[in-house]
């Protein structure tokens, strides 16, 4: 079963994607969401349980211009 996902933030080649986990992956937590930081939609660098943590990681790896 494939999980539905949506792009929440993009910066350069990086993006944060919210991925709804299927019930097979999270049987005790229906509708759980994971936040993946991906490179250009191909490779997942790291997965987080909150959007804030994913953004902090993206800020560390690819700071905004002027920071």
PyMOL Python script that loads the backbone (N, CA, C, O; Angstrom):
from pymol import cmd

cmd.read_pdbstr("""\
ATOM      1  N   UNK A   1       0.845  -1.176   0.000  1.00  0.00           N
ATOM      2  CA  UNK A   1       0.000   0.000   0.000  1.00  0.00           C
ATOM      3  C   UNK A   1       0.887   1.234   0.000  1.00  0.00           C
ATOM      4  O   UNK A   1       1.847   1.307   0.767  1.00  0.00           O
ATOM      5  N   UNK A   2       0.575   2.212  -0.857  1.00  0.00           N
ATOM      6  CA  UNK A   2       1.367   3.426  -0.903  1.00  0.00           C
ATOM      7  C   UNK A   2       0.778   4.465   0.040  1.00  0.00           C
ATOM      8  O   UNK A   2      -0.426   4.489   0.295  1.00  0.00           O
ATOM      9  N   UNK A   3       1.644   5.311   0.542  1.00  0.00           N
ATOM     10  CA  UNK A   3       1.213   6.349   1.476  1.00  0.00           C
ATOM     11  C   UNK A   3       0.981   7.643   0.711  1.00  0.00           C
ATOM     12  O   UNK A   3       1.713   7.944  -0.232  1.00  0.00           O
ATOM     13  N   UNK A   4      -0.030   8.412   1.105  1.00  0.00           N
ATOM     14  CA  UNK A   4      -0.250   9.705   0.479  1.00  0.00           C
ATOM     15  C   UNK A   4       0.737  10.690   1.080  1.00  0.00           C
ATOM     16  O   UNK A   4       1.111  10.573   2.247  1.00  0.00           O
ATOM     17  N   UNK A   5       1.163  11.676   0.268  1.00  0.00           N
ATOM     18  CA  UNK A   5       2.130  12.639   0.752  1.00  0.00           C
ATOM     19  C   UNK A   5       1.902  13.994   0.096  1.00  0.00           C
ATOM     20  O   UNK A   5       1.326  14.080  -0.988  1.00  0.00           O
ATOM     21  N   UNK A   6       2.355  15.045   0.758  1.00  0.00           N
ATOM     22  CA  UNK A   6       2.245  16.388   0.212  1.00  0.00           C
ATOM     23  C   UNK A   6       3.468  17.201   0.614  1.00  0.00           C
ATOM     24  O   UNK A   6       3.994  17.051   1.717  1.00  0.00           O
ATOM     25  N   UNK A   7       3.912  18.062  -0.295  1.00  0.00           N
ATOM     26  CA  UNK A   7       5.081  18.913  -0.062  1.00  0.00           C
ATOM     27  C   UNK A   7       4.646  20.115   0.774  1.00  0.00           C
ATOM     28  O   UNK A   7       3.724  20.837   0.392  1.00  0.00           O
ATOM     29  N   UNK A   8       5.308  20.330   1.914  1.00  0.00           N
ATOM     30  CA  UNK A   8       4.964  21.429   2.814  1.00  0.00           C
ATOM     31  C   UNK A   8       5.921  22.605   2.703  1.00  0.00           C
ATOM     32  O   UNK A   8       5.514  23.747   2.922  1.00  0.00           O
ATOM     33  N   UNK A   9       7.186  22.355   2.366  1.00  0.00           N
ATOM     34  CA  UNK A   9       8.185  23.420   2.263  1.00  0.00           C
ATOM     35  C   UNK A   9       9.266  22.987   1.285  1.00  0.00           C
ATOM     36  O   UNK A   9       9.586  21.803   1.177  1.00  0.00           O
ATOM     37  N   UNK A  10       9.825  23.967   0.570  1.00  0.00           N
ATOM     38  CA  UNK A  10      10.926  23.692  -0.363  1.00  0.00           C
ATOM     39  C   UNK A  10      11.992  24.764  -0.205  1.00  0.00           C
ATOM     40  O   UNK A  10      11.691  25.938   0.012  1.00  0.00           O
ATOM     41  N   UNK A  11      13.240  24.337  -0.317  1.00  0.00           N
ATOM     42  CA  UNK A  11      14.365  25.261  -0.286  1.00  0.00           C
ATOM     43  C   UNK A  11      15.471  24.667  -1.133  1.00  0.00           C
ATOM     44  O   UNK A  11      16.075  23.659  -0.765  1.00  0.00           O
ATOM     45  N   UNK A  12      15.736  25.295  -2.271  1.00  0.00           N
ATOM     46  CA  UNK A  12      16.737  24.745  -3.187  1.00  0.00           C
ATOM     47  C   UNK A  12      16.320  23.353  -3.624  1.00  0.00           C
ATOM     48  O   UNK A  12      15.210  23.156  -4.120  1.00  0.00           O
ATOM     49  N   UNK A  13      17.214  22.383  -3.439  1.00  0.00           N
ATOM     50  CA  UNK A  13      16.906  20.998  -3.796  1.00  0.00           C
ATOM     51  C   UNK A  13      16.214  20.234  -2.681  1.00  0.00           C
ATOM     52  O   UNK A  13      15.767  19.105  -2.884  1.00  0.00           O
ATOM     53  N   UNK A  14      16.123  20.846  -1.495  1.00  0.00           N
ATOM     54  CA  UNK A  14      15.509  20.161  -0.354  1.00  0.00           C
ATOM     55  C   UNK A  14      14.029  20.481  -0.257  1.00  0.00           C
ATOM     56  O   UNK A  14      13.581  21.563  -0.635  1.00  0.00           O
ATOM     57  N   UNK A  15      13.281  19.516   0.259  1.00  0.00           N
ATOM     58  CA  UNK A  15      11.870  19.762   0.536  1.00  0.00           C
ATOM     59  C   UNK A  15      11.411  18.911   1.706  1.00  0.00           C
ATOM     60  O   UNK A  15      11.943  17.831   1.961  1.00  0.00           O
ATOM     61  N   UNK A  16      10.406  19.424   2.413  1.00  0.00           N
ATOM     62  CA  UNK A  16       9.786  18.696   3.516  1.00  0.00           C
ATOM     63  C   UNK A  16       8.466  18.148   2.998  1.00  0.00           C
ATOM     64  O   UNK A  16       7.631  18.885   2.474  1.00  0.00           O
ATOM     65  N   UNK A  17       8.295  16.842   3.154  1.00  0.00           N
ATOM     66  CA  UNK A  17       7.102  16.167   2.666  1.00  0.00           C
ATOM     67  C   UNK A  17       6.386  15.509   3.840  1.00  0.00           C
ATOM     68  O   UNK A  17       6.996  14.776   4.618  1.00  0.00           O
ATOM     69  N   UNK A  18       5.093  15.775   3.959  1.00  0.00           N
ATOM     70  CA  UNK A  18       4.277  15.101   4.972  1.00  0.00           C
ATOM     71  C   UNK A  18       3.759  13.820   4.343  1.00  0.00           C
ATOM     72  O   UNK A  18       3.167  13.835   3.263  1.00  0.00           O
ATOM     73  N   UNK A  19       3.987  12.730   5.026  1.00  0.00           N
ATOM     74  CA  UNK A  19       3.586  11.422   4.495  1.00  0.00           C
ATOM     75  C   UNK A  19       2.685  10.740   5.512  1.00  0.00           C
ATOM     76  O   UNK A  19       3.104  10.445   6.631  1.00  0.00           O
ATOM     77  N   UNK A  20       1.449  10.494   5.112  1.00  0.00           N
ATOM     78  CA  UNK A  20       0.532   9.775   5.995  1.00  0.00           C
ATOM     79  C   UNK A  20       0.922   8.307   5.969  1.00  0.00           C
ATOM     80  O   UNK A  20       0.977   7.687   4.907  1.00  0.00           O
ATOM     81  N   UNK A  21       1.189   7.765   7.129  1.00  0.00           N
ATOM     82  CA  UNK A  21       1.606   6.375   7.217  1.00  0.00           C
ATOM     83  C   UNK A  21       0.385   5.476   7.097  1.00  0.00           C
ATOM     84  O   UNK A  21      -0.686   5.778   7.625  1.00  0.00           O
ATOM     85  N   UNK A  22       0.566   4.382   6.402  1.00  0.00           N
ATOM     86  CA  UNK A  22      -0.530   3.425   6.265  1.00  0.00           C
ATOM     87  C   UNK A  22      -0.760   2.723   7.595  1.00  0.00           C
ATOM     88  O   UNK A  22       0.112   2.719   8.463  1.00  0.00           O
ATOM     89  N   UNK A  23      -1.924   2.138   7.748  1.00  0.00           N
ATOM     90  CA  UNK A  23      -2.238   1.458   8.997  1.00  0.00           C
ATOM     91  C   UNK A  23      -1.351   0.235   9.203  1.00  0.00           C
ATOM     92  O   UNK A  23      -1.171  -0.208  10.338  1.00  0.00           O
ATOM     93  N   UNK A  24      -0.795  -0.317   8.127  1.00  0.00           N
ATOM     94  CA  UNK A  24       0.114  -1.458   8.259  1.00  0.00           C
ATOM     95  C   UNK A  24       1.414  -1.041   8.945  1.00  0.00           C
ATOM     96  O   UNK A  24       2.014  -1.829   9.675  1.00  0.00           O
ATOM     97  N   UNK A  25       1.850   0.209   8.707  1.00  0.00           N
ATOM     98  CA  UNK A  25       3.090   0.715   9.299  1.00  0.00           C
ATOM     99  C   UNK A  25       2.880   1.221  10.721  1.00  0.00           C
ATOM    100  O   UNK A  25       3.814   1.207  11.523  1.00  0.00           O
ATOM    101  N   UNK A  26       1.680   1.665  11.043  1.00  0.00           N
ATOM    102  CA  UNK A  26       1.413   2.235  12.361  1.00  0.00           C
ATOM    103  C   UNK A  26       0.063   1.739  12.886  1.00  0.00           C
ATOM    104  O   UNK A  26      -0.894   2.510  12.959  1.00  0.00           O
ATOM    105  N   UNK A  27      -0.014   0.474  13.247  1.00  0.00           N
ATOM    106  CA  UNK A  27      -1.298  -0.085  13.637  1.00  0.00           C
ATOM    107  C   UNK A  27      -1.914   0.538  14.884  1.00  0.00           C
ATOM    108  O   UNK A  27      -3.137   0.530  15.021  1.00  0.00           O
ATOM    109  N   UNK A  28      -1.114   1.074  15.792  1.00  0.00           N
ATOM    110  CA  UNK A  28      -1.652   1.641  17.026  1.00  0.00           C
ATOM    111  C   UNK A  28      -1.976   3.123  16.906  1.00  0.00           C
ATOM    112  O   UNK A  28      -2.632   3.684  17.784  1.00  0.00           O
ATOM    113  N   UNK A  29      -1.529   3.763  15.836  1.00  0.00           N
ATOM    114  CA  UNK A  29      -1.715   5.200  15.684  1.00  0.00           C
ATOM    115  C   UNK A  29      -2.277   5.489  14.301  1.00  0.00           C
ATOM    116  O   UNK A  29      -1.541   5.893  13.401  1.00  0.00           O
ATOM    117  N   UNK A  30      -3.566   5.286  14.130  1.00  0.00           N
ATOM    118  CA  UNK A  30      -4.217   5.515  12.843  1.00  0.00           C
ATOM    119  C   UNK A  30      -4.029   6.959  12.399  1.00  0.00           C
ATOM    120  O   UNK A  30      -4.220   7.886  13.186  1.00  0.00           O
ATOM    121  N   UNK A  31      -3.658   7.148  11.144  1.00  0.00           N
ATOM    122  CA  UNK A  31      -3.505   8.488  10.610  1.00  0.00           C
ATOM    123  C   UNK A  31      -2.228   9.182  11.027  1.00  0.00           C
ATOM    124  O   UNK A  31      -2.146  10.406  10.930  1.00  0.00           O
ATOM    125  N   UNK A  32      -1.230   8.451  11.486  1.00  0.00           N
ATOM    126  CA  UNK A  32       0.036   9.056  11.889  1.00  0.00           C
ATOM    127  C   UNK A  32       0.715   9.689  10.673  1.00  0.00           C
ATOM    128  O   UNK A  32       0.619   9.181   9.556  1.00  0.00           O
ATOM    129  N   UNK A  33       1.401  10.805  10.912  1.00  0.00           N
ATOM    130  CA  UNK A  33       2.078  11.519   9.839  1.00  0.00           C
ATOM    131  C   UNK A  33       3.571  11.545  10.131  1.00  0.00           C
ATOM    132  O   UNK A  33       3.989  11.784  11.264  1.00  0.00           O
ATOM    133  N   UNK A  34       4.370  11.298   9.101  1.00  0.00           N
ATOM    134  CA  UNK A  34       5.823  11.415   9.192  1.00  0.00           C
ATOM    135  C   UNK A  34       6.242  12.560   8.282  1.00  0.00           C
ATOM    136  O   UNK A  34       5.611  12.806   7.254  1.00  0.00           O
ATOM    137  N   UNK A  35       7.303  13.257   8.659  1.00  0.00           N
ATOM    138  CA  UNK A  35       7.802  14.385   7.877  1.00  0.00           C
ATOM    139  C   UNK A  35       9.189  14.036   7.361  1.00  0.00           C
ATOM    140  O   UNK A  35      10.138  13.931   8.137  1.00  0.00           O
ATOM    141  N   UNK A  36       9.304  13.857   6.051  1.00  0.00           N
ATOM    142  CA  UNK A  36      10.567  13.491   5.420  1.00  0.00           C
ATOM    143  C   UNK A  36      11.241  14.735   4.859  1.00  0.00           C
ATOM    144  O   UNK A  36      10.587  15.579   4.246  1.00  0.00           O
ATOM    145  N   UNK A  37      12.551  14.847   5.068  1.00  0.00           N
ATOM    146  CA  UNK A  37      13.351  15.861   4.383  1.00  0.00           C
ATOM    147  C   UNK A  37      14.024  15.128   3.232  1.00  0.00           C
ATOM    148  O   UNK A  37      14.826  14.217   3.437  1.00  0.00           O
ATOM    149  N   UNK A  38      13.680  15.546   2.013  1.00  0.00           N
ATOM    150  CA  UNK A  38      14.143  14.857   0.802  1.00  0.00           C
ATOM    151  C   UNK A  38      15.045  15.748  -0.028  1.00  0.00           C
ATOM    152  O   UNK A  38      14.998  16.974   0.069  1.00  0.00           O
ATOM    153  N   UNK A  39      15.868  15.109  -0.847  1.00  0.00           N
ATOM    154  CA  UNK A  39      16.667  15.813  -1.840  1.00  0.00           C
ATOM    155  C   UNK A  39      15.948  15.659  -3.169  1.00  0.00           C
ATOM    156  O   UNK A  39      15.868  14.563  -3.723  1.00  0.00           O
ATOM    157  N   UNK A  40      15.426  16.770  -3.675  1.00  0.00           N
ATOM    158  CA  UNK A  40      14.803  16.810  -4.999  1.00  0.00           C
ATOM    159  C   UNK A  40      13.793  15.685  -5.216  1.00  0.00           C
ATOM    160  O   UNK A  40      13.612  15.227  -6.344  1.00  0.00           O
ATOM    161  N   UNK A  41      13.144  15.243  -4.164  1.00  0.00           N
ATOM    162  CA  UNK A  41      12.113  14.229  -4.287  1.00  0.00           C
ATOM    163  C   UNK A  41      12.623  12.818  -4.533  1.00  0.00           C
ATOM    164  O   UNK A  41      11.832  11.918  -4.815  1.00  0.00           O
ATOM    165  N   UNK A  42      13.932  12.610  -4.431  1.00  0.00           N
ATOM    166  CA  UNK A  42      14.491  11.296  -4.738  1.00  0.00           C
ATOM    167  C   UNK A  42      14.968  10.536  -3.511  1.00  0.00           C
ATOM    168  O   UNK A  42      14.624   9.369  -3.326  1.00  0.00           O
ATOM    169  N   UNK A  43      15.752  11.190  -2.681  1.00  0.00           N
ATOM    170  CA  UNK A  43      16.369  10.514  -1.536  1.00  0.00           C
ATOM    171  C   UNK A  43      15.934  11.162  -0.238  1.00  0.00           C
ATOM    172  O   UNK A  43      16.025  12.380  -0.088  1.00  0.00           O
ATOM    173  N   UNK A  44      15.464  10.360   0.697  1.00  0.00           N
ATOM    174  CA  UNK A  44      15.071  10.872   2.012  1.00  0.00           C
ATOM    175  C   UNK A  44      16.315  10.959   2.886  1.00  0.00           C
ATOM    176  O   UNK A  44      16.986   9.957   3.134  1.00  0.00           O
ATOM    177  N   UNK A  45      16.616  12.179   3.353  1.00  0.00           N
ATOM    178  CA  UNK A  45      17.767  12.373   4.240  1.00  0.00           C
ATOM    179  C   UNK A  45      17.444  11.923   5.660  1.00  0.00           C
ATOM    180  O   UNK A  45      18.229  11.221   6.297  1.00  0.00           O
ATOM    181  N   UNK A  46      16.269  12.342   6.146  1.00  0.00           N
ATOM    182  CA  UNK A  46      15.898  12.027   7.519  1.00  0.00           C
ATOM    183  C   UNK A  46      14.385  12.159   7.654  1.00  0.00           C
ATOM    184  O   UNK A  46      13.754  12.952   6.956  1.00  0.00           O
ATOM    185  N   UNK A  47      13.817  11.375   8.557  1.00  0.00           N
ATOM    186  CA  UNK A  47      12.380  11.414   8.823  1.00  0.00           C
ATOM    187  C   UNK A  47      12.150  11.877  10.249  1.00  0.00           C
ATOM    188  O   UNK A  47      12.852  11.458  11.169  1.00  0.00           O
ATOM    189  N   UNK A  48      11.153  12.755  10.428  1.00  0.00           N
ATOM    190  CA  UNK A  48      10.844  13.330  11.730  1.00  0.00           C
ATOM    191  C   UNK A  48       9.384  13.096  12.082  1.00  0.00           C
ATOM    192  O   UNK A  48       8.559  12.816  11.213  1.00  0.00           O
ATOM    193  N   UNK A  49       9.078  13.214  13.370  1.00  0.00           N
ATOM    194  CA  UNK A  49       7.697  13.042  13.829  1.00  0.00           C
ATOM    195  C   UNK A  49       6.957  14.377  13.878  1.00  0.00           C
ATOM    196  O   UNK A  49       5.736  14.394  14.039  1.00  0.00           O
ATOM    197  N   UNK A  50       7.680  15.507  13.742  1.00  0.00           N
ATOM    198  CA  UNK A  50       7.012  16.807  13.733  1.00  0.00           C
ATOM    199  C   UNK A  50       7.550  17.673  12.596  1.00  0.00           C
ATOM    200  O   UNK A  50       8.697  17.539  12.171  1.00  0.00           O
ATOM    201  N   UNK A  51       6.682  18.563  12.119  1.00  0.00           N
ATOM    202  CA  UNK A  51       7.053  19.480  11.049  1.00  0.00           C
ATOM    203  C   UNK A  51       8.154  20.435  11.518  1.00  0.00           C
ATOM    204  O   UNK A  51       9.070  20.743  10.755  1.00  0.00           O
ATOM    205  N   UNK A  52       8.071  20.904  12.766  1.00  0.00           N
ATOM    206  CA  UNK A  52       9.072  21.819  13.305  1.00  0.00           C
ATOM    207  C   UNK A  52      10.473  21.235  13.299  1.00  0.00           C
ATOM    208  O   UNK A  52      11.437  21.919  12.955  1.00  0.00           O
ATOM    209  N   UNK A  53      10.585  19.966  13.682  1.00  0.00           N
ATOM    210  CA  UNK A  53      11.898  19.304  13.665  1.00  0.00           C
ATOM    211  C   UNK A  53      12.429  19.186  12.240  1.00  0.00           C
ATOM    212  O   UNK A  53      13.625  19.356  12.003  1.00  0.00           O
ATOM    213  N   UNK A  54      11.551  18.900  11.306  1.00  0.00           N
ATOM    214  CA  UNK A  54      11.964  18.781   9.902  1.00  0.00           C
ATOM    215  C   UNK A  54      12.477  20.121   9.377  1.00  0.00           C
ATOM    216  O   UNK A  54      13.484  20.171   8.671  1.00  0.00           O
ATOM    217  N   UNK A  55      11.780  21.211   9.725  1.00  0.00           N
ATOM    218  CA  UNK A  55      12.215  22.547   9.294  1.00  0.00           C
ATOM    219  C   UNK A  55      13.546  22.915   9.937  1.00  0.00           C
ATOM    220  O   UNK A  55      14.407  23.485   9.266  1.00  0.00           O
ATOM    221  N   UNK A  56      13.739  22.607  11.215  1.00  0.00           N
ATOM    222  CA  UNK A  56      15.014  22.885  11.886  1.00  0.00           C
ATOM    223  C   UNK A  56      16.154  22.159  11.192  1.00  0.00           C
ATOM    224  O   UNK A  56      17.227  22.730  10.999  1.00  0.00           O
ATOM    225  N   UNK A  57      15.931  20.905  10.817  1.00  0.00           N
ATOM    226  CA  UNK A  57      16.959  20.132  10.124  1.00  0.00           C
ATOM    227  C   UNK A  57      17.253  20.764   8.763  1.00  0.00           C
ATOM    228  O   UNK A  57      18.413  20.893   8.372  1.00  0.00           O
ATOM    229  N   UNK A  58      16.204  21.157   8.045  1.00  0.00           N
ATOM    230  CA  UNK A  58      16.402  21.785   6.738  1.00  0.00           C
ATOM    231  C   UNK A  58      17.160  23.102   6.900  1.00  0.00           C
ATOM    232  O   UNK A  58      17.999  23.428   6.061  1.00  0.00           O
ATOM    233  N   UNK A  59      16.883  23.868   7.965  1.00  0.00           N
ATOM    234  CA  UNK A  59      17.615  25.113   8.231  1.00  0.00           C
ATOM    235  C   UNK A  59      19.093  24.842   8.480  1.00  0.00           C
ATOM    236  O   UNK A  59      19.947  25.617   8.050  1.00  0.00           O
ATOM    237  N   UNK A  60      19.398  23.750   9.169  1.00  0.00           N
ATOM    238  CA  UNK A  60      20.790  23.391   9.439  1.00  0.00           C
ATOM    239  C   UNK A  60      21.531  23.007   8.162  1.00  0.00           C
ATOM    240  O   UNK A  60      22.673  23.413   7.943  1.00  0.00           O
ATOM    241  N   UNK A  61      20.870  22.227   7.335  1.00  0.00           N
ATOM    242  CA  UNK A  61      21.509  21.695   6.125  1.00  0.00           C
ATOM    243  C   UNK A  61      21.565  22.754   5.021  1.00  0.00           C
ATOM    244  O   UNK A  61      22.546  22.831   4.282  1.00  0.00           O
ATOM    245  N   UNK A  62      20.524  23.561   4.912  1.00  0.00           N
ATOM    246  CA  UNK A  62      20.444  24.555   3.846  1.00  0.00           C
ATOM    247  C   UNK A  62      19.861  25.846   4.398  1.00  0.00           C
ATOM    248  O   UNK A  62      18.667  26.099   4.241  1.00  0.00           O
ATOM    249  N   UNK A  63      20.692  26.675   5.047  1.00  0.00           N
ATOM    250  CA  UNK A  63      20.183  27.917   5.624  1.00  0.00           C
ATOM    251  C   UNK A  63      19.640  28.854   4.547  1.00  0.00           C
ATOM    252  O   UNK A  63      20.081  28.825   3.398  1.00  0.00           O
ATOM    253  N   UNK A  64      18.670  29.686   4.944  1.00  0.00           N
ATOM    254  CA  UNK A  64      18.127  30.659   4.004  1.00  0.00           C
ATOM    255  C   UNK A  64      19.180  31.705   3.683  1.00  0.00           C
ATOM    256  O   UNK A  64      20.091  31.942   4.476  1.00  0.00           O
ATOM    257  N   UNK A  65      19.056  32.325   2.527  1.00  0.00           N
ATOM    258  CA  UNK A  65      20.012  33.372   2.147  1.00  0.00           C
ATOM    259  C   UNK A  65      19.878  34.532   3.105  1.00  0.00           C
ATOM    260  O   UNK A  65      18.768  34.900   3.491  1.00  0.00           O
ATOM    261  N   UNK A  66      20.996  35.111   3.490  1.00  0.00           N
ATOM    262  CA  UNK A  66      20.998  36.232   4.415  1.00  0.00           C
ATOM    263  C   UNK A  66      21.094  35.826   5.865  1.00  0.00           C
ATOM    264  O   UNK A  66      21.162  36.681   6.747  1.00  0.00           O
ATOM    265  N   UNK A  67      21.100  34.509   6.129  1.00  0.00           N
ATOM    266  CA  UNK A  67      21.212  34.036   7.513  1.00  0.00           C
ATOM    267  C   UNK A  67      22.647  33.803   7.885  1.00  0.00           C
ATOM    268  O   UNK A  67      22.936  33.402   9.012  1.00  0.00           O
TER     269      UNK A  67
END
""", "prot")
cmd.dss("prot")
cmd.show_as("cartoon", "prot")
cmd.util.cbc("prot")
cmd.orient("prot")
